[in-house]
């Protein structure tokens, strides 16, 4: 009888360790996924900002639209996955760029 109790105790400990490992794995996946998503958003914002600065250096004005950068400066963006808000207040001031991941 004592042997059966030890076996049951060992199986319960093993199951508990498996559940803990699964929970840690899931938490890590969620954390890393969010971290990568944040990095991608920053990278997109920086790419748009650099393209706008390049346009200013070449043409002497900031572009009035994101489409202009895509057509004339080779900027490639994933509009299916991200909302990219490009707000150009004036041709002599850098634009405001916001990037949001779609739901």
MARMARLO-941028 format. One line per field, with one value per residue: residue number from 1; residue in one letter; x, y, z of N, C-alpha, C in turn. Coordinates in steps of 0.02 Angstrom, whole numbers, plus 50000, padded with zeros to 5 digits. Example, Ala and Ser with C-alpha at 12.3 -4.5 7.8 and 13.67 -1.06 7.14 Angstrom:
BEGIN
num = 1	2
residu = a	s
n.xx = 50660	50642
n.yy = 49716	49888
n.zz = 50390	50354
ca.xx = 50615	50684
ca.yy = 49775	49947
ca.zz = 50390	50357
c.xx = 50660	50645
c.yy = 49835	50002
c.zz = 50390	50394
REM end
This chain:
BEGIN
num = 1	2	3	4	5	6	7	8	9	10	11	12	13	14	15	16	17	18	19	20	21	22	23	24	25	26	27	28	29	30	31	32	33	34	35	36	37	38	39	40	41	42	43	44	45	46	47	48	49	50	51	52	53	54	55	56	57	58	59	60	61	62	63	64	65	66	67	68	69	70	71	72	73	74	75	76	77	78	79	80	81	82	83	84	85	86	87	88	89	90	91	92	93	94	95	96	97	98	99	100	101	102	103
residu = x	x	x	x	x	x	x	x	x	x	x	x	x	x	x	x	x	x	x	x	x	x	x	x	x	x	x	x	x	x	x	x	x	x	x	x	x	x	x	x	x	x	x	x	x	x	x	x	x	x	x	x	x	x	x	x	x	x	x	x	x	x	x	x	x	x	x	x	x	x	x	x	x	x	x	x	x	x	x	x	x	x	x	x	x	x	x	x	x	x	x	x	x	x	x	x	x	x	x	x	x	x	x
n.xx = 50041	50097	50186	50102	50048	50163	50190	50078	50093	50213	50171	50077	50162	50240	50142	50108	50230	50234	50122	50165	50277	50214	50136	50237	50299	50195	50178	50302	50297	50193	50249	50369	50313	50241	50347	50418	50321	50310	50438	50434	50337	50405	50512	50448	50397	50518	50572	50483	50501	50638	50633	50555	50642	50746	50684	50665	50798	50836	50739	50706	50588	50467	50376	50203	50123	50109	50098	50172	50303	50308	50292	50399	50516	50542	50487	50417	50273	50168	50011	49903	49922	49956	49905	49954	49986	50011	50051	50066	50102	50162	50265	50393	50416	50449	50351	50221	50219	50128	50108	50004	49961	49849	49702
n.yy = 49940	50062	50082	50109	50233	50314	50307	50369	50497	50535	50538	50642	50750	50753	50785	50912	50980	50974	51052	51175	51198	51209	51324	51420	51415	51462	51591	51646	51642	51733	51850	51866	51875	51996	52083	52072	52121	52254	52299	52288	52384	52500	52495	52513	52643	52713	52688	52755	52886	52905	52896	53008	53109	53089	53126	53261	53303	53284	53352	53467	53487	53415	53268	53270	53161	52988	52900	52963	52942	52804	52786	52860	52846	52716	52657	52524	52459	52366	52374	52296	52238	52340	52499	52651	52808	52959	53117	53266	53422	53537	53582	53612	53560	53412	53264	53192	53028	52885	52715	52577	52415	52311	52238
n.zz = 50000	50037	49933	49824	49863	49860	49725	49672	49729	49667	49532	49539	49571	49456	49360	49407	49386	49248	49214	49265	49184	49060	49081	49102	48977	48894	48947	48915	48775	48750	48805	48729	48602	48612	48634	48513	48427	48472	48439	48300	48268	48311	48221	48097	48114	48126	47998	47913	47960	47931	47791	47762	47807	47719	47599	47629	47633	47501	47422	47490	47557	47668	47631	47583	47600	47645	47541	47441	47484	47474	47336	47280	47355	47384	47497	47583	47648	47760	47744	47770	47892	47980	48042	47982	48025	47956	47980	47910	47947	47898	47759	47797	47920	48016	47991	48095	48150	48174	48220	48220	48267	48180	48245
ca.xx = 50000	50142	50214	50050	50044	50222	50183	50027	50125	50262	50133	50049	50217	50258	50089	50116	50287	50215	50078	50206	50318	50169	50118	50295	50308	50144	50193	50359	50274	50155	50295	50413	50272	50228	50410	50433	50272	50330	50499	50413	50304	50459	50551	50407	50396	50584	50581	50444	50535	50700	50614	50533	50702	50783	50648	50681	50867	50841	50693	50699	50523	50443	50320	50137	50086	50144	50099	50228	50364	50305	50301	50460	50575	50549	50462	50369	50238	50115	49950	49855	49934	49968	49880	50009	49957	50063	50021	50113	50073	50192	50319	50459	50418	50444	50284	50208	50207	50104	50097	49964	49948	49778	49676
ca.yy = 50000	50119	50089	50142	50303	50348	50311	50421	50560	50550	50557	50709	50798	50756	50823	50982	51009	50981	51111	51235	51208	51233	51393	51462	51418	51507	51660	51667	51654	51796	51905	51875	51898	52067	52118	52075	52166	52323	52314	52297	52449	52551	52492	52544	52715	52739	52685	52810	52948	52910	52911	53078	53149	53083	53168	53331	53316	53285	53398	53529	53488	53350	53248	53282	53099	52924	52872	52994	52907	52736	52790	52893	52832	52644	52634	52468	52451	52316	52408	52246	52220	52399	52566	52698	52875	53006	53184	53318	53487	53588	53553	53626	53527	53340	53238	53149	52961	52836	52649	52535	52348	52296	52189
ca.zz = 50000	50040	49866	49783	49884	49834	49652	49659	49746	49614	49471	49550	49566	49386	49327	49428	49351	49177	49210	49276	49124	49007	49097	49089	48905	48866	48968	48875	48706	48750	48818	48671	48547	48622	48626	48441	48397	48488	48400	48231	48265	48314	48158	48044	48127	48109	47925	47885	47980	47891	47721	47759	47814	47655	47552	47646	47614	47428	47390	47528	47590	47690	47587	47612	47610	47650	47474	47405	47505	47446	47263	47258	47397	47394	47562	47576	47711	47762	47764	47791	47962	48022	48027	47984	48023	47935	47985	47888	47962	47855	47719	47826	47985	48009	48004	48152	48125	48224	48192	48263	48239	48174	48291
c.xx = 50043	50172	50165	50044	50103	50217	50133	50056	50174	50226	50102	50103	50237	50207	50094	50174	50271	50170	50118	50248	50275	50150	50176	50308	50259	50158	50252	50340	50237	50201	50340	50374	50257	50291	50428	50385	50290	50391	50481	50380	50356	50498	50513	50408	50463	50596	50544	50478	50599	50685	50593	50594	50744	50750	50664	50751	50874	50801	50683	50632	50507	50383	50253	50099	50133	50150	50156	50293	50365	50319	50370	50524	50581	50526	50409	50339	50183	50051	49895	49862	49940	49930	49940	49980	50015	50031	50073	50080	50097	50251	50389	50466	50412	50373	50281	50188	50185	50091	50059	49954	49873	49761	49689
c.yy = 50063	50134	50125	50216	50343	50357	50367	50490	50582	50572	50626	50763	50807	50796	50897	51016	51019	51042	51175	51249	51235	51306	51441	51469	51467	51579	51687	51683	51720	51855	51918	51900	51972	52108	52125	52122	52239	52344	52327	52366	52505	52553	52524	52619	52746	52739	52742	52877	52958	52927	52984	53125	53147	53127	53242	53349	53323	53343	53464	53537	53418	53331	53256	53217	53039	52892	52899	52958	52836	52737	52814	52876	52758	52618	52581	52455	52399	52348	52359	52230	52281	52460	52612	52767	52924	53075	53236	53386	53541	53557	53567	53597	53451	53315	53199	53081	52917	52771	52608	52467	52337	52235	52119
c.zz = 50000	49971	49820	49800	49858	49759	49635	49674	49691	49550	49478	49545	49493	49347	49344	49393	49278	49168	49219	49214	49067	49019	49083	49014	48873	48885	48927	48804	48702	48759	48758	48612	48552	48610	48552	48406	48410	48448	48327	48222	48266	48248	48101	48052	48107	48033	47891	47899	47940	47819	47713	47764	47750	47602	47565	47624	47538	47397	47427	47562	47615	47647	47623	47626	47614	47581	47432	47421	47476	47370	47242	47297	47416	47461	47550	47644	47705	47789	47786	47866	48008	47996	48033	47973	48011	47933	47969	47897	47914	47818	47748	47897	47976	48026	48070	48124	48182	48188	48243	48229	48237	48215	48279
REM end
